[in-house]
């Protein structure tokens, strides 16, 4: 784990989201279209290098993917760029759904 990147479980992320944390889903378009966490912003990992400045500054930014791998890479990239408060949802949307947290659609 890169320095300045925390790993959190779904219940912790749900609480952070209630407190106004920015949630960024880095899955690809077809995954997002099939289902996503309500309130998350979609920015595919493949587009992140060119579009990261579109994301608002936030005290806490949570990165989300299917299982936690791509989101870890995104969180590390943001931390390396000097952004603080980067968090990886370690179990991704799979863990989110398994924890019975609100999800719009299905996990692909």
The 8 nearest C-alpha neighbors of each residue, nearest first, counted from 0:
[[1, 2, 4, 75, 5, 71, 6, 3],
 [2, 0, 4, 75, 3, 78, 79, 5],
 [1, 3, 4, 0, 78, 75, 5, 79],
 [2, 4, 78, 1, 5, 83, 85, 84],
 [5, 3, 85, 2, 86, 1, 75, 74],
 [4, 6, 86, 87, 85, 3, 7, 84],
 [5, 7, 87, 86, 89, 88, 4, 8],
 [8, 6, 88, 89, 11, 87, 12, 5],
 [7, 9, 11, 10, 88, 89, 12, 90],
 [8, 10, 12, 95, 11, 13, 94, 88],
 [11, 9, 13, 12, 8, 14, 98, 95],
 [12, 10, 14, 9, 13, 8, 7, 15],
 [11, 13, 15, 9, 14, 10, 16, 8],
 [14, 12, 16, 10, 11, 15, 9, 17],
 [15, 13, 17, 11, 12, 16, 10, 18],
 [14, 16, 12, 18, 17, 13, 20, 11],
 [15, 17, 20, 13, 19, 18, 14, 12],
 [18, 16, 14, 15, 19, 13, 20, 12],
 [19, 17, 15, 16, 20, 14, 13, 21],
 [18, 20, 16, 17, 21, 15, 59, 57],
 [21, 19, 16, 59, 15, 60, 18, 22],
 [20, 22, 60, 61, 59, 57, 19, 23],
 [23, 21, 61, 39, 60, 62, 40, 20],
 [24, 22, 40, 62, 39, 41, 63, 61],
 [23, 25, 63, 41, 26, 64, 40, 62],
 [26, 24, 43, 44, 42, 64, 63, 23],
 [27, 25, 43, 64, 24, 30, 31, 44],
 [26, 28, 43, 30, 29, 31, 25, 44],
 [27, 29, 31, 30, 32, 26, 43, 41],
 [30, 28, 32, 31, 27, 33, 107, 26],
 [29, 31, 33, 28, 27, 32, 107, 26],
 [32, 30, 28, 34, 33, 29, 35, 27],
 [31, 33, 29, 34, 30, 28, 35, 104],
 [34, 32, 30, 31, 105, 104, 29, 107],
 [35, 33, 104, 105, 103, 31, 32, 106],
 [36, 34, 103, 31, 102, 37, 104, 33],
 [35, 37, 102, 39, 103, 38, 101, 34],
 [36, 38, 39, 35, 102, 103, 101, 40],
 [37, 39, 36, 40, 22, 16, 21, 35],
 [40, 38, 22, 23, 37, 36, 24, 41],
 [41, 39, 23, 24, 22, 42, 38, 21],
 [40, 42, 24, 23, 25, 43, 39, 31],
 [41, 43, 25, 24, 47, 44, 40, 23],
 [44, 42, 25, 27, 26, 45, 46, 47],
 [43, 45, 25, 47, 46, 42, 26, 73],
 [44, 46, 43, 47, 48, 27, 25, 42],
 [47, 45, 43, 44, 48, 49, 50, 42],
 [46, 48, 44, 50, 51, 49, 45, 43],
 [49, 47, 46, 50, 51, 45, 44, 52],
 [50, 48, 47, 46, 51, 52, 45, 53],
 [49, 51, 47, 52, 53, 48, 46, 42],
 [52, 50, 47, 53, 54, 48, 49, 46],
 [51, 53, 54, 50, 55, 49, 47, 48],
 [54, 52, 51, 50, 55, 42, 49, 56],
 [55, 53, 52, 51, 56, 50, 40, 23],
 [56, 54, 57, 53, 52, 21, 51, 60],
 [55, 57, 54, 58, 82, 60, 59, 21],
 [56, 58, 59, 60, 55, 21, 20, 84],
 [57, 59, 84, 60, 83, 56, 20, 21],
 [58, 60, 84, 20, 57, 85, 21, 61],
 [61, 59, 21, 85, 20, 22, 84, 86],
 [62, 60, 86, 22, 87, 23, 21, 85],
 [61, 63, 23, 70, 87, 24, 22, 74],
 [62, 64, 24, 70, 91, 88, 23, 25],
 [65, 63, 91, 26, 70, 25, 67, 66],
 [64, 66, 91, 92, 93, 67, 26, 63],
 [65, 67, 91, 90, 64, 93, 68, 92],
 [68, 66, 89, 91, 90, 70, 64, 69],
 [69, 67, 71, 70, 66, 72, 64, 89],
 [70, 68, 72, 71, 67, 64, 73, 44],
 [69, 71, 73, 62, 63, 64, 67, 72],
 [70, 72, 74, 68, 69, 87, 73, 67],
 [73, 71, 69, 75, 70, 74, 76, 68],
 [72, 74, 70, 76, 71, 75, 77, 69],
 [73, 75, 71, 77, 76, 85, 72, 70],
 [74, 76, 78, 72, 73, 77, 1, 79],
 [77, 75, 79, 73, 74, 78, 72, 80],
 [78, 76, 80, 74, 79, 75, 82, 73],
 [77, 79, 82, 75, 81, 80, 76, 3],
 [80, 78, 76, 81, 77, 75, 82, 1],
 [81, 79, 77, 78, 82, 76, 75, 83],
 [80, 82, 78, 79, 83, 77, 76, 3],
 [81, 83, 78, 77, 80, 84, 85, 79],
 [84, 82, 85, 78, 81, 3, 58, 59],
 [83, 85, 59, 58, 60, 86, 82, 3],
 [86, 84, 60, 4, 74, 83, 59, 61],
 [87, 85, 61, 5, 4, 6, 60, 62],
 [86, 88, 6, 62, 71, 89, 61, 70],
 [89, 87, 7, 91, 63, 90, 8, 67],
 [88, 90, 67, 87, 91, 6, 7, 8],
 [91, 89, 94, 66, 67, 88, 93, 92],
 [92, 90, 66, 65, 67, 64, 88, 93],
 [91, 93, 95, 65, 94, 96, 64, 66],
 [94, 92, 91, 96, 95, 65, 66, 97],
 [95, 93, 90, 97, 92, 96, 91, 98],
 [94, 96, 92, 98, 9, 93, 97, 100],
 [95, 97, 99, 98, 93, 94, 100, 92],
 [98, 96, 94, 99, 95, 93, 100, 92],
 [97, 99, 95, 96, 100, 94, 9, 10],
 [100, 98, 96, 97, 101, 95, 102, 94],
 [99, 101, 98, 96, 95, 102, 97, 13],
 [102, 100, 99, 36, 103, 37, 96, 95],
 [103, 101, 36, 35, 104, 100, 37, 96],
 [102, 104, 34, 35, 36, 37, 101, 105],
 [105, 34, 103, 33, 102, 35, 106, 32],
 [104, 106, 34, 33, 107, 103, 102, 35],
 [105, 107, 34, 33, 93, 92, 104, 30],
 [106, 30, 105, 33, 34, 65, 29, 31]]
